Amino acid sequence: MVDNKNKTACFTGHRIFSQKRVETIEKRLHEEIDRLIQHGITDFISGGALGFGHMTATLVLSKKHQGADIRLILALPCRDQDKDWTDMQKYMYHIFLAEADEVHYVSKKYTPDCMKKRNFYMVDNSAFCICALLRDISGTGQTVRYAQQQGLQVINIAKQLLVK
């Protein structure tokens, strides 16, 4: 369980982005994490999934290694989340598990709603939600709507990438 919700931000985003979008999203993610750290945010919750989840965990750990006084909290849907991943994806995931300050599993095994439960757990334990939302009809969209309903400050770092 997160110690202080008011000092916590969670992440939600899609699993797949074009390479051009990845570069922009990584740049904006770096800026927003730094901004939140400057405003006293110390805990960052990542769902550890492929795509944005790996990106966020990697960046938070990088900032920790550079001396930032922050914590990486992994909120995971189930213990075997990585069972169908490639060897390289599993390797990175196990680094995150080893270096995280806290790991919370919402389910021992995969269930049809474990991803949603994980997403809502992240929101319920945060004051901020940094998202990379490009498609409203998605798990990311559902999580962002829930975060807004719960009164979190939502920061969409992919907003400028949306096609009007």
Order of alpha helices (4+ residues) and beta strands (2+ residues): beta-alpha-beta-alpha-beta-alpha-beta-alpha-beta-alpha-beta
